[in-house]
Amino acid sequence: MSEKCILIIDDEESIQTVVEFGLKMTAGWEVISASSGNEGISRAQADHPDMILLDVMMPEMDGLATFRALQLNDQTRSIPVIFLTAKAQASEKRLFNETGVNGIITKPFNALELAQQICKVLNWTE
């Protein structure tokens, strides 16, 4: 897999750590982290990652609001976004897909399979 830069936006530090471990170990990708929607938007503008893993349930600015803000910004609208969520019901997935997000990965996930899941969702070659 080619080297990628992934931004994880999640208010849980343990999730950030697991994502970073899994993606670095299995794919050699660089991982940058943000703990809130606002911080994530700033990091996306500054670092322009290859893709964003975005937690849906966060305090203050949730994942849906963060995604909308990213889509309205010329600097970040072209960055692929995958929602990372514990909400796995069909109606919720349908709502998320209707936003235009590139994909959904449900929690809990296997950190050692995360890079493969991302590649599959975004049609990246391994």
MODELLER restraints for C-alpha pairs under 7 A, 6 or more apart:
rsr = mdl.restraints
at = mdl.atoms
rsr.add(forms.Gaussian(group=physical.xy_distance, feature=features.Distance(at['CA:1:A'], at['CA:27:A']), mean=6.24, stdev=0.5))
rsr.add(forms.Gaussian(group=physical.xy_distance, feature=features.Distance(at['CA:1:A'], at['CA:125:A']), mean=6.85, stdev=0.5))
rsr.add(forms.Gaussian(group=physical.xy_distance, feature=features.Distance(at['CA:1:A'], at['CA:126:A']), mean=4.37, stdev=0.5))
rsr.add(forms.Gaussian(group=physical.xy_distance, feature=features.Distance(at['CA:3:A'], at['CA:28:A']), mean=6.33, stdev=0.5))
rsr.add(forms.Gaussian(group=physical.xy_distance, feature=features.Distance(at['CA:3:A'], at['CA:29:A']), mean=5.18, stdev=0.5))
rsr.add(forms.Gaussian(group=physical.xy_distance, feature=features.Distance(at['CA:4:A'], at['CA:29:A']), mean=4.94, stdev=0.5))
rsr.add(forms.Gaussian(group=physical.xy_distance, feature=features.Distance(at['CA:4:A'], at['CA:30:A']), mean=6.15, stdev=0.5))
rsr.add(forms.Gaussian(group=physical.xy_distance, feature=features.Distance(at['CA:4:A'], at['CA:50:A']), mean=6.03, stdev=0.5))
rsr.add(forms.Gaussian(group=physical.xy_distance, feature=features.Distance(at['CA:5:A'], at['CA:29:A']), mean=5.87, stdev=0.5))
rsr.add(forms.Gaussian(group=physical.xy_distance, feature=features.Distance(at['CA:5:A'], at['CA:30:A']), mean=4.67, stdev=0.5))
rsr.add(forms.Gaussian(group=physical.xy_distance, feature=features.Distance(at['CA:5:A'], at['CA:31:A']), mean=5.75, stdev=0.5))
rsr.add(forms.Gaussian(group=physical.xy_distance, feature=features.Distance(at['CA:5:A'], at['CA:49:A']), mean=5.05, stdev=0.5))
rsr.add(forms.Gaussian(group=physical.xy_distance, feature=features.Distance(at['CA:5:A'], at['CA:50:A']), mean=5.32, stdev=0.5))
rsr.add(forms.Gaussian(group=physical.xy_distance, feature=features.Distance(at['CA:6:A'], at['CA:30:A']), mean=6.21, stdev=0.5))
rsr.add(forms.Gaussian(group=physical.xy_distance, feature=features.Distance(at['CA:6:A'], at['CA:31:A']), mean=4.84, stdev=0.5))
rsr.add(forms.Gaussian(group=physical.xy_distance, feature=features.Distance(at['CA:6:A'], at['CA:32:A']), mean=6.23, stdev=0.5))
rsr.add(forms.Gaussian(group=physical.xy_distance, feature=features.Distance(at['CA:6:A'], at['CA:49:A']), mean=5.53, stdev=0.5))
rsr.add(forms.Gaussian(group=physical.xy_distance, feature=features.Distance(at['CA:6:A'], at['CA:50:A']), mean=5.90, stdev=0.5))
rsr.add(forms.Gaussian(group=physical.xy_distance, feature=features.Distance(at['CA:6:A'], at['CA:51:A']), mean=5.29, stdev=0.5))
rsr.add(forms.Gaussian(group=physical.xy_distance, feature=features.Distance(at['CA:6:A'], at['CA:52:A']), mean=5.83, stdev=0.5))
rsr.add(forms.Gaussian(group=physical.xy_distance, feature=features.Distance(at['CA:7:A'], at['CA:31:A']), mean=5.87, stdev=0.5))
rsr.add(forms.Gaussian(group=physical.xy_distance, feature=features.Distance(at['CA:7:A'], at['CA:32:A']), mean=4.87, stdev=0.5))
rsr.add(forms.Gaussian(group=physical.xy_distance, feature=features.Distance(at['CA:7:A'], at['CA:33:A']), mean=5.64, stdev=0.5))
rsr.add(forms.Gaussian(group=physical.xy_distance, feature=features.Distance(at['CA:7:A'], at['CA:49:A']), mean=6.07, stdev=0.5))
rsr.add(forms.Gaussian(group=physical.xy_distance, feature=features.Distance(at['CA:7:A'], at['CA:51:A']), mean=6.41, stdev=0.5))
rsr.add(forms.Gaussian(group=physical.xy_distance, feature=features.Distance(at['CA:7:A'], at['CA:52:A']), mean=4.73, stdev=0.5))
rsr.add(forms.Gaussian(group=physical.xy_distance, feature=features.Distance(at['CA:7:A'], at['CA:53:A']), mean=6.17, stdev=0.5))
rsr.add(forms.Gaussian(group=physical.xy_distance, feature=features.Distance(at['CA:8:A'], at['CA:16:A']), mean=6.45, stdev=0.5))
rsr.add(forms.Gaussian(group=physical.xy_distance, feature=features.Distance(at['CA:8:A'], at['CA:32:A']), mean=6.32, stdev=0.5))
rsr.add(forms.Gaussian(group=physical.xy_distance, feature=features.Distance(at['CA:8:A'], at['CA:33:A']), mean=4.90, stdev=0.5))
rsr.add(forms.Gaussian(group=physical.xy_distance, feature=features.Distance(at['CA:8:A'], at['CA:34:A']), mean=6.28, stdev=0.5))
rsr.add(forms.Gaussian(group=physical.xy_distance, feature=features.Distance(at['CA:8:A'], at['CA:52:A']), mean=5.88, stdev=0.5))
rsr.add(forms.Gaussian(group=physical.xy_distance, feature=features.Distance(at['CA:8:A'], at['CA:53:A']), mean=4.76, stdev=0.5))
rsr.add(forms.Gaussian(group=physical.xy_distance, feature=features.Distance(at['CA:8:A'], at['CA:54:A']), mean=6.12, stdev=0.5))
rsr.add(forms.Gaussian(group=physical.xy_distance, feature=features.Distance(at['CA:9:A'], at['CA:33:A']), mean=5.96, stdev=0.5))
rsr.add(forms.Gaussian(group=physical.xy_distance, feature=features.Distance(at['CA:9:A'], at['CA:34:A']), mean=4.75, stdev=0.5))
rsr.add(forms.Gaussian(group=physical.xy_distance, feature=features.Distance(at['CA:9:A'], at['CA:35:A']), mean=5.78, stdev=0.5))
rsr.add(forms.Gaussian(group=physical.xy_distance, feature=features.Distance(at['CA:9:A'], at['CA:36:A']), mean=6.37, stdev=0.5))
rsr.add(forms.Gaussian(group=physical.xy_distance, feature=features.Distance(at['CA:9:A'], at['CA:37:A']), mean=6.84, stdev=0.5))
rsr.add(forms.Gaussian(group=physical.xy_distance, feature=features.Distance(at['CA:9:A'], at['CA:40:A']), mean=5.64, stdev=0.5))
rsr.add(forms.Gaussian(group=physical.xy_distance, feature=features.Distance(at['CA:9:A'], at['CA:53:A']), mean=6.19, stdev=0.5))
rsr.add(forms.Gaussian(group=physical.xy_distance, feature=features.Distance(at['CA:9:A'], at['CA:54:A']), mean=4.93, stdev=0.5))
rsr.add(forms.Gaussian(group=physical.xy_distance, feature=features.Distance(at['CA:9:A'], at['CA:55:A']), mean=6.07, stdev=0.5))
rsr.add(forms.Gaussian(group=physical.xy_distance, feature=features.Distance(at['CA:10:A'], at['CA:16:A']), mean=6.56, stdev=0.5))
rsr.add(forms.Gaussian(group=physical.xy_distance, feature=features.Distance(at['CA:10:A'], at['CA:34:A']), mean=6.44, stdev=0.5))
rsr.add(forms.Gaussian(group=physical.xy_distance, feature=features.Distance(at['CA:10:A'], at['CA:35:A']), mean=5.14, stdev=0.5))
rsr.add(forms.Gaussian(group=physical.xy_distance, feature=features.Distance(at['CA:10:A'], at['CA:36:A']), mean=6.41, stdev=0.5))
rsr.add(forms.Gaussian(group=physical.xy_distance, feature=features.Distance(at['CA:10:A'], at['CA:54:A']), mean=6.44, stdev=0.5))
rsr.add(forms.Gaussian(group=physical.xy_distance, feature=features.Distance(at['CA:10:A'], at['CA:55:A']), mean=5.08, stdev=0.5))
rsr.add(forms.Gaussian(group=physical.xy_distance, feature=features.Distance(at['CA:11:A'], at['CA:35:A']), mean=4.34, stdev=0.5))
rsr.add(forms.Gaussian(group=physical.xy_distance, feature=features.Distance(at['CA:11:A'], at['CA:36:A']), mean=5.75, stdev=0.5))
rsr.add(forms.Gaussian(group=physical.xy_distance, feature=features.Distance(at['CA:11:A'], at['CA:58:A']), mean=6.02, stdev=0.5))
rsr.add(forms.Gaussian(group=physical.xy_distance, feature=features.Distance(at['CA:16:A'], at['CA:33:A']), mean=6.51, stdev=0.5))
rsr.add(forms.Gaussian(group=physical.xy_distance, feature=features.Distance(at['CA:18:A'], at['CA:111:A']), mean=6.27, stdev=0.5))
rsr.add(forms.Gaussian(group=physical.xy_distance, feature=features.Distance(at['CA:19:A'], at['CA:111:A']), mean=6.12, stdev=0.5))
rsr.add(forms.Gaussian(group=physical.xy_distance, feature=features.Distance(at['CA:20:A'], at['CA:31:A']), mean=5.56, stdev=0.5))
rsr.add(forms.Gaussian(group=physical.xy_distance, feature=features.Distance(at['CA:22:A'], at['CA:111:A']), mean=4.53, stdev=0.5))
rsr.add(forms.Gaussian(group=physical.xy_distance, feature=features.Distance(at['CA:22:A'], at['CA:112:A']), mean=5.05, stdev=0.5))
rsr.add(forms.Gaussian(group=physical.xy_distance, feature=features.Distance(at['CA:22:A'], at['CA:114:A']), mean=6.76, stdev=0.5))
rsr.add(forms.Gaussian(group=physical.xy_distance, feature=features.Distance(at['CA:23:A'], at['CA:29:A']), mean=5.69, stdev=0.5))
rsr.add(forms.Gaussian(group=physical.xy_distance, feature=features.Distance(at['CA:23:A'], at['CA:114:A']), mean=6.82, stdev=0.5))
rsr.add(forms.Gaussian(group=physical.xy_distance, feature=features.Distance(at['CA:23:A'], at['CA:115:A']), mean=5.72, stdev=0.5))
rsr.add(forms.Gaussian(group=physical.xy_distance, feature=features.Distance(at['CA:24:A'], at['CA:30:A']), mean=6.43, stdev=0.5))
rsr.add(forms.Gaussian(group=physical.xy_distance, feature=features.Distance(at['CA:26:A'], at['CA:112:A']), mean=6.27, stdev=0.5))
rsr.add(forms.Gaussian(group=physical.xy_distance, feature=features.Distance(at['CA:26:A'], at['CA:115:A']), mean=6.98, stdev=0.5))
rsr.add(forms.Gaussian(group=physical.xy_distance, feature=features.Distance(at['CA:27:A'], at['CA:115:A']), mean=6.39, stdev=0.5))
rsr.add(forms.Gaussian(group=physical.xy_distance, feature=features.Distance(at['CA:34:A'], at['CA:40:A']), mean=4.98, stdev=0.5))
rsr.add(forms.Gaussian(group=physical.xy_distance, feature=features.Distance(at['CA:37:A'], at['CA:61:A']), mean=5.43, stdev=0.5))
rsr.add(forms.Gaussian(group=physical.xy_distance, feature=features.Distance(at['CA:37:A'], at['CA:62:A']), mean=6.65, stdev=0.5))
rsr.add(forms.Gaussian(group=physical.xy_distance, feature=features.Distance(at['CA:37:A'], at['CA:63:A']), mean=6.87, stdev=0.5))
rsr.add(forms.Gaussian(group=physical.xy_distance, feature=features.Distance(at['CA:37:A'], at['CA:66:A']), mean=5.21, stdev=0.5))
rsr.add(forms.Gaussian(group=physical.xy_distance, feature=features.Distance(at['CA:41:A'], at['CA:70:A']), mean=6.47, stdev=0.5))
rsr.add(forms.Gaussian(group=physical.xy_distance, feature=features.Distance(at['CA:44:A'], at['CA:76:A']), mean=6.42, stdev=0.5))
rsr.add(forms.Gaussian(group=physical.xy_distance, feature=features.Distance(at['CA:45:A'], at['CA:75:A']), mean=5.96, stdev=0.5))
rsr.add(forms.Gaussian(group=physical.xy_distance, feature=features.Distance(at['CA:45:A'], at['CA:76:A']), mean=6.16, stdev=0.5))
rsr.add(forms.Gaussian(group=physical.xy_distance, feature=features.Distance(at['CA:50:A'], at['CA:79:A']), mean=6.38, stdev=0.5))
rsr.add(forms.Gaussian(group=physical.xy_distance, feature=features.Distance(at['CA:51:A'], at['CA:79:A']), mean=5.52, stdev=0.5))
rsr.add(forms.Gaussian(group=physical.xy_distance, feature=features.Distance(at['CA:51:A'], at['CA:80:A']), mean=4.86, stdev=0.5))
rsr.add(forms.Gaussian(group=physical.xy_distance, feature=features.Distance(at['CA:51:A'], at['CA:81:A']), mean=5.85, stdev=0.5))
rsr.add(forms.Gaussian(group=physical.xy_distance, feature=features.Distance(at['CA:52:A'], at['CA:80:A']), mean=6.27, stdev=0.5))
rsr.add(forms.Gaussian(group=physical.xy_distance, feature=features.Distance(at['CA:52:A'], at['CA:81:A']), mean=4.73, stdev=0.5))
rsr.add(forms.Gaussian(group=physical.xy_distance, feature=features.Distance(at['CA:52:A'], at['CA:82:A']), mean=6.26, stdev=0.5))
rsr.add(forms.Gaussian(group=physical.xy_distance, feature=features.Distance(at['CA:53:A'], at['CA:81:A']), mean=5.99, stdev=0.5))
rsr.add(forms.Gaussian(group=physical.xy_distance, feature=features.Distance(at['CA:53:A'], at['CA:82:A']), mean=5.03, stdev=0.5))
rsr.add(forms.Gaussian(group=physical.xy_distance, feature=features.Distance(at['CA:53:A'], at['CA:83:A']), mean=5.88, stdev=0.5))
rsr.add(forms.Gaussian(group=physical.xy_distance, feature=features.Distance(at['CA:53:A'], at['CA:84:A']), mean=6.17, stdev=0.5))
rsr.add(forms.Gaussian(group=physical.xy_distance, feature=features.Distance(at['CA:54:A'], at['CA:63:A']), mean=6.15, stdev=0.5))
rsr.add(forms.Gaussian(group=physical.xy_distance, feature=features.Distance(at['CA:54:A'], at['CA:81:A']), mean=6.83, stdev=0.5))
rsr.add(forms.Gaussian(group=physical.xy_distance, feature=features.Distance(at['CA:54:A'], at['CA:82:A']), mean=6.11, stdev=0.5))
rsr.add(forms.Gaussian(group=physical.xy_distance, feature=features.Distance(at['CA:54:A'], at['CA:83:A']), mean=4.79, stdev=0.5))
rsr.add(forms.Gaussian(group=physical.xy_distance, feature=features.Distance(at['CA:54:A'], at['CA:84:A']), mean=5.48, stdev=0.5))
rsr.add(forms.Gaussian(group=physical.xy_distance, feature=features.Distance(at['CA:55:A'], at['CA:63:A']), mean=5.58, stdev=0.5))
rsr.add(forms.Gaussian(group=physical.xy_distance, feature=features.Distance(at['CA:55:A'], at['CA:83:A']), mean=5.81, stdev=0.5))
rsr.add(forms.Gaussian(group=physical.xy_distance, feature=features.Distance(at['CA:55:A'], at['CA:84:A']), mean=4.69, stdev=0.5))
rsr.add(forms.Gaussian(group=physical.xy_distance, feature=features.Distance(at['CA:55:A'], at['CA:85:A']), mean=5.81, stdev=0.5))
rsr.add(forms.Gaussian(group=physical.xy_distance, feature=features.Distance(at['CA:56:A'], at['CA:62:A']), mean=5.81, stdev=0.5))
rsr.add(forms.Gaussian(group=physical.xy_distance, feature=features.Distance(at['CA:56:A'], at['CA:63:A']), mean=3.94, stdev=0.5))
rsr.add(forms.Gaussian(group=physical.xy_distance, feature=features.Distance(at['CA:56:A'], at['CA:64:A']), mean=6.36, stdev=0.5))
rsr.add(forms.Gaussian(group=physical.xy_distance, feature=features.Distance(at['CA:56:A'], at['CA:83:A']), mean=6.31, stdev=0.5))
rsr.add(forms.Gaussian(group=physical.xy_distance, feature=features.Distance(at['CA:56:A'], at['CA:84:A']), mean=6.36, stdev=0.5))
rsr.add(forms.Gaussian(group=physical.xy_distance, feature=features.Distance(at['CA:56:A'], at['CA:85:A']), mean=5.60, stdev=0.5))
rsr.add(forms.Gaussian(group=physical.xy_distance, feature=features.Distance(at['CA:57:A'], at['CA:63:A']), mean=6.13, stdev=0.5))
rsr.add(forms.Gaussian(group=physical.xy_distance, feature=features.Distance(at['CA:70:A'], at['CA:76:A']), mean=5.41, stdev=0.5))
rsr.add(forms.Gaussian(group=physical.xy_distance, feature=features.Distance(at['CA:70:A'], at['CA:77:A']), mean=5.54, stdev=0.5))
rsr.add(forms.Gaussian(group=physical.xy_distance, feature=features.Distance(at['CA:71:A'], at['CA:77:A']), mean=4.24, stdev=0.5))
rsr.add(forms.Gaussian(group=physical.xy_distance, feature=features.Distance(at['CA:80:A'], at['CA:102:A']), mean=6.05, stdev=0.5))
rsr.add(forms.Gaussian(group=physical.xy_distance, feature=features.Distance(at['CA:81:A'], at['CA:101:A']), mean=5.74, stdev=0.5))
rsr.add(forms.Gaussian(group=physical.xy_distance, feature=features.Distance(at['CA:81:A'], at['CA:102:A']), mean=5.48, stdev=0.5))
rsr.add(forms.Gaussian(group=physical.xy_distance, feature=features.Distance(at['CA:82:A'], at['CA:101:A']), mean=6.22, stdev=0.5))
rsr.add(forms.Gaussian(group=physical.xy_distance, feature=features.Distance(at['CA:82:A'], at['CA:102:A']), mean=5.48, stdev=0.5))
rsr.add(forms.Gaussian(group=physical.xy_distance, feature=features.Distance(at['CA:82:A'], at['CA:103:A']), mean=4.65, stdev=0.5))
rsr.add(forms.Gaussian(group=physical.xy_distance, feature=features.Distance(at['CA:82:A'], at['CA:104:A']), mean=5.32, stdev=0.5))
rsr.add(forms.Gaussian(group=physical.xy_distance, feature=features.Distance(at['CA:82:A'], at['CA:105:A']), mean=6.95, stdev=0.5))
rsr.add(forms.Gaussian(group=physical.xy_distance, feature=features.Distance(at['CA:83:A'], at['CA:103:A']), mean=6.31, stdev=0.5))
rsr.add(forms.Gaussian(group=physical.xy_distance, feature=features.Distance(at['CA:83:A'], at['CA:104:A']), mean=4.72, stdev=0.5))
rsr.add(forms.Gaussian(group=physical.xy_distance, feature=features.Distance(at['CA:83:A'], at['CA:105:A']), mean=6.19, stdev=0.5))
rsr.add(forms.Gaussian(group=physical.xy_distance, feature=features.Distance(at['CA:84:A'], at['CA:104:A']), mean=6.05, stdev=0.5))
rsr.add(forms.Gaussian(group=physical.xy_distance, feature=features.Distance(at['CA:84:A'], at['CA:105:A']), mean=5.03, stdev=0.5))
rsr.add(forms.Gaussian(group=physical.xy_distance, feature=features.Distance(at['CA:84:A'], at['CA:106:A']), mean=5.71, stdev=0.5))
rsr.add(forms.Gaussian(group=physical.xy_distance, feature=features.Distance(at['CA:84:A'], at['CA:107:A']), mean=6.66, stdev=0.5))
rsr.add(forms.Gaussian(group=physical.xy_distance, feature=features.Distance(at['CA:85:A'], at['CA:105:A']), mean=6.50, stdev=0.5))
rsr.add(forms.Gaussian(group=physical.xy_distance, feature=features.Distance(at['CA:85:A'], at['CA:106:A']), mean=4.90, stdev=0.5))
rsr.add(forms.Gaussian(group=physical.xy_distance, feature=features.Distance(at['CA:85:A'], at['CA:107:A']), mean=5.49, stdev=0.5))
rsr.add(forms.Gaussian(group=physical.xy_distance, feature=features.Distance(at['CA:86:A'], at['CA:106:A']), mean=5.45, stdev=0.5))
rsr.add(forms.Gaussian(group=physical.xy_distance, feature=features.Distance(at['CA:86:A'], at['CA:107:A']), mean=4.68, stdev=0.5))
rsr.add(forms.Gaussian(group=physical.xy_distance, feature=features.Distance(at['CA:86:A'], at['CA:108:A']), mean=6.99, stdev=0.5))
rsr.add(forms.Gaussian(group=physical.xy_distance, feature=features.Distance(at['CA:88:A'], at['CA:106:A']), mean=6.33, stdev=0.5))
rsr.add(forms.Gaussian(group=physical.xy_distance, feature=features.Distance(at['CA:103:A'], at['CA:121:A']), mean=6.02, stdev=0.5))
rsr.add(forms.Gaussian(group=physical.xy_distance, feature=features.Distance(at['CA:119:A'], at['CA:125:A']), mean=6.54, stdev=0.5))
rsr.add(forms.Gaussian(group=physical.xy_distance, feature=features.Distance(at['CA:119:A'], at['CA:126:A']), mean=6.95, stdev=0.5))
